[in-house]
Amino acid sequence: MAEQGNPDRFPDPNDEEALLRFLAQFGITPDESGRLDPEQLMGRMQAMLSTFNTQLAGFGSADAASGMNWGFTQDLVRRATAAAGADPEPSTPQQARITDAVALADLWLDETIAFDRLTAPAAAWRRADWIDHTFKTWQQLIRPVITQLSTALQHLGGEELPSGMEPMMRLAVASMFGAQVSQTLSTLATSVLGGSDIGLPITDEARVALLPVNVDAFADGLAADDNDVLLYLAIREAARQRLFAAVSWLGPQLLALIEHYAREITIDPDALAEAIENQLGASMSTADLERAGEAVARSLFAPQQTAEQKEVLARLETLLALVEGWVDEVTAQVTEPRMPAAAALTEMLRRRRAAGGPAETALRNLVGLELRPRRTRDAANLWAAIRTTRGIEGRDAVWSHPDLVPDAAALDDPLGFADPQGSSSAPDSLDAELERLLDEEGRGEF
């Protein structure tokens, strides 16, 4: 819920002088006697709303609960992505390379995981394709924030907004946040390597998809051969997508945790009022709203977390670490005997993950979530220990029900979780496997 803001940041409807100064930013001024003509005021507001609504009309109707026009927002994302750099249609040879890489990845993964191949064919996506195939999921995750923004807007300055102003402010805030969405997702679209590269099941169907323009940029400057880079990324993407497709509860659980966190966020009313005052003073054109996007969410979310949010965050970080740790473990099993370049590529991706980047920025800016799955290496060691004691089928069977999945305590004691009765028929083999992993990877937490 939104807290009351500083009354000096937004005009108290009972403070006529402050209200006049605020309205003047929108070209609404008193007459010669110093008074506002109510009919003129309402006419001016209605004209502004009508003009802006006309601009939005081509993108479909706004969300009734929040005022957010998702069609307009998706168009902003597309245009911001197009402005970020060249996004050519993948060529026939590029599509063929990805198809071949995924086919080989699937062949190898068949020996290493218990989950079936996907039925959808592998795809080469433009950045714009990634946006189109993931936008519905982002919409789902963002909707609770828009609801909180609408609630905060109604109580700026500690008073209810005048009825005539509320629709204009509501539309303005929804549109400004839409501009922030466009900037954030367009930045993410220029860096993701595949459909599930950020570790979440955000695509509209289970499909292995890679983005050639981003993969090429990632491979540029690496010592590894381009074909090795592509194959390595195809293995990771195929493994992750197979996991999400086979484990029906996993994707919904991850997204539900993010939505739960977003529902509990607190909007900083001062930051919201400042964004309205500073960014919408000149006009309400779509261009102005697009420029306003970055400022509106830079400090929008109050920094404090509720106890419930902290609990959700801990569960989410552990589950994401388990997903990426499983992908790391599977990829290592596939590549170590076959790809000499795999070790260097693994380390490169670990540094990329440890440094954060656009994926973490996106969740922070859009839902106020500071997310860092720090224990991915520990999770990889845990999955390796389970495989050593129970085999591939036994390792992957752990995903069959959420109650069977390891918790944070299991990451501290991988041997105890993998073989709780101490009944392994080959304890020396298990110890040797774990020691090898620890020697190879160290105990750093990413």
KATA-V984833 format. One record per residue. RES is the residue in one small letter. OMEGA is omega in whole degrees, 0 to 359 (* if undefined). Layout:
# KATA-V984833
res->(RES & RES)
omega->(OMEGA & OMEGA)
This chain:
# KATA-V984833
res->(m & a & e & q & g & n & p & d & r & f & p & d & p & n & d & e & e & a & l & l & r & f & l & a & q & f & g & i & t & p & d & e & s & g & r & l & d & p & e & q & l & m & g & r & m & q & a & m & l & s & t & f & n & t & q & l & a & g & f & g & s & a & d & a & a & s & g & m & n & w & g & f & t & q & d & l & v & r & r & a & t & a & a & a & g & a & d & p & e & p & s & t & p & q & q & a & r & i & t & d & a & v & a & l & a & d & l & w & l & d & e & t & i & a & f & d & r & l & t & a & p & a & a & a & w & r & r & a & d & w & i & d & h & t & f & k & t & w & q & q & l & i & r & p & v & i & t & q & l & s & t & a & l & q & h & l & g & g & e & e & l & p & s & g & m & e & p & m & m & r & l & a & v & a & s & m & f & g & a & q & v & s & q & t & l & s & t & l & a & t & s & v & l & g & g & s & d & i & g & l & p & i & t & d & e & a & r & v & a & l & l & p & v & n & v & d & a & f & a & d & g & l & a & a & d & d & n & d & v & l & l & y & l & a & i & r & e & a & a & r & q & r & l & f & a & a & v & s & w & l & g & p & q & l & l & a & l & i & e & h & y & a & r & e & i & t & i & d & p & d & a & l & a & e & a & i & e & n & q & l & g & a & s & m & s & t & a & d & l & e & r & a & g & e & a & v & a & r & s & l & f & a & p & q & q & t & a & e & q & k & e & v & l & a & r & l & e & t & l & l & a & l & v & e & g & w & v & d & e & v & t & a & q & v & t & e & p & r & m & p & a & a & a & a & l & t & e & m & l & r & r & r & r & a & a & g & g & p & a & e & t & a & l & r & n & l & v & g & l & e & l & r & p & r & r & t & r & d & a & a & n & l & w & a & a & i & r & t & t & r & g & i & e & g & r & d & a & v & w & s & h & p & d & l & v & p & d & a & a & a & l & d & d & p & l & g & f & a & d & p & q & g & s & s & s & a & p & d & s & l & d & a & e & l & e & r & l & l & d & e & e & g & r & g & e & f)
omega->(181 & 175 & 177 & 182 & 175 & 183 & 180 & 183 & 183 & 189 & 170 & 181 & 179 & 178 & 189 & 182 & 179 & 180 & 179 & 179 & 180 & 182 & 180 & 178 & 182 & 179 & 179 & 186 & 180 & 178 & 185 & 181 & 179 & 181 & 175 & 174 & 183 & 180 & 178 & 180 & 181 & 179 & 179 & 180 & 180 & 178 & 179 & 180 & 181 & 180 & 182 & 178 & 177 & 178 & 183 & 190 & 182 & 183 & 181 & 184 & 179 & 176 & 185 & 184 & 188 & 186 & 182 & 175 & 187 & 177 & 177 & 181 & 179 & 177 & 176 & 179 & 180 & 183 & 178 & 178 & 178 & 180 & 184 & 180 & 182 & 181 & 186 & 173 & 179 & 181 & 177 & 177 & 178 & 178 & 180 & 179 & 180 & 178 & 180 & 181 & 180 & 178 & 178 & 177 & 179 & 180 & 179 & 181 & 178 & 181 & 194 & 180 & 184 & 185 & 185 & 172 & 176 & 179 & 180 & 180 & 177 & 185 & 169 & 185 & 162 & 173 & 179 & 177 & 178 & 178 & 183 & 184 & 181 & 190 & 180 & 178 & 176 & 177 & 178 & 183 & 185 & 188 & 178 & 179 & 179 & 177 & 179 & 176 & 180 & 178 & 180 & 182 & 184 & 186 & 178 & 181 & 178 & 180 & 174 & 176 & 174 & 187 & 181 & 182 & 187 & 180 & 181 & 181 & 181 & 178 & 181 & 182 & 179 & 181 & 177 & 179 & 174 & 177 & 176 & 176 & 183 & 181 & 183 & 183 & 177 & 176 & 179 & 181 & 180 & 184 & 183 & 182 & 180 & 185 & 182 & 186 & 182 & 176 & 180 & 180 & 188 & 181 & 185 & 173 & 178 & 183 & 174 & 181 & 177 & 182 & 186 & 183 & 179 & 177 & 179 & 179 & 178 & 183 & 183 & 179 & 177 & 180 & 184 & 175 & 182 & 179 & 176 & 179 & 181 & 181 & 180 & 179 & 178 & 178 & 181 & 182 & 180 & 180 & 182 & 180 & 176 & 179 & 181 & 182 & 185 & 184 & 192 & 183 & 192 & 181 & 178 & 180 & 179 & 182 & 179 & 178 & 178 & 177 & 178 & 178 & 183 & 180 & 183 & 183 & 175 & 177 & 175 & 186 & 179 & 178 & 179 & 180 & 180 & 179 & 179 & 183 & 186 & 190 & 183 & 181 & 186 & 182 & 178 & 179 & 179 & 179 & 179 & 180 & 179 & 178 & 182 & 191 & 186 & 183 & 189 & 182 & 182 & 178 & 187 & 186 & 176 & 189 & 185 & 177 & 174 & 177 & 180 & 178 & 180 & 179 & 179 & 181 & 180 & 179 & 182 & 180 & 179 & 182 & 178 & 177 & 179 & 178 & 183 & 176 & 177 & 178 & 178 & 181 & 180 & 181 & 179 & 179 & 181 & 193 & 186 & 180 & 190 & 188 & 178 & 182 & 188 & 183 & 180 & 179 & 177 & 180 & 178 & 180 & 177 & 177 & 178 & 180 & 182 & 181 & 184 & 178 & 187 & 181 & 178 & 178 & 181 & 180 & 178 & 184 & 187 & 181 & 176 & 188 & 175 & 190 & 175 & 178 & 193 & 191 & 182 & 179 & 177 & 179 & 177 & 177 & 180 & 180 & 178 & 179 & 179 & 179 & 181 & 182 & 188 & 183 & 183 & 180 & 180 & 177 & 186 & 176 & 178 & 180 & 188 & 180 & 182 & 179 & 181 & 186 & 180 & 174 & 183 & 180 & 179 & 178 & 178 & 184 & 183 & 180 & 179 & 178 & 184 & 184 & 189 & 181 & 183 & 188 & 181 & 180 & 181 & 182 & 180 & 178 & 179 & 179 & 181 & 180 & 181 & 178 & 178 & 180 & 182 & 178 & 184 & 190 & 187 & 181 & 177 & 182 & 179 & *)
